[in-house]
Amino acid sequence: MLFAEFVVHGGSGWAGIGVGARDPGEAGGLVARAGRECWQQV
């Protein structure tokens, strides 16, 4: 879903990935957490 959001927003700032997150800081936190999870799975 994260990638879907990223594609929908055309990569216009990762803040767009924060589903329902209106605070850029909150969206950034979601992205950071998702990034860590992805790295842990590799």
C-alpha positions in Angstrom: 0.0 0.0 0.0 2.9 2.3 0.7 4.2 1.9 -2.8 0.8 2.4 -4.2 0.5 5.7 -2.4 4.0 6.6 -3.6 3.0 5.9 -7.2 -0.3 7.7 -6.9 1.5 10.8 -5.5 4.1 10.5 -8.2 6.8 10.4 -5.6 6.0 14.1 -4.8 7.4 13.9 -1.3 7.3 10.9 1.0 4.9 12.8 3.2 2.2 11.8 0.7 2.6 8.2 1.9 1.4 9.0 5.4 -2.1 7.7 5.0 -4.3 9.9 7.2 -1.2 11.6 8.6 -1.7 15.3 8.2 1.4 16.1 10.2 4.6 15.9 7.9 6.5 14.8 11.0 4.1 11.9 11.6 4.2 10.9 7.9 8.0 11.0 8.1 7.9 8.7 11.1 5.7 6.2 9.2 8.1 6.3 6.3 11.1 5.8 8.6 9.5 2.8 10.3 8.4 1.2 7.0 12.0 1.7 5.7 13.5 0.0 8.8 11.0 -2.9 8.4 12.0 -3.3 4.8 15.7 -3.4 5.6 15.1 -6.0 8.4 13.3 -8.3 6.0 16.2 -8.3 3.5 
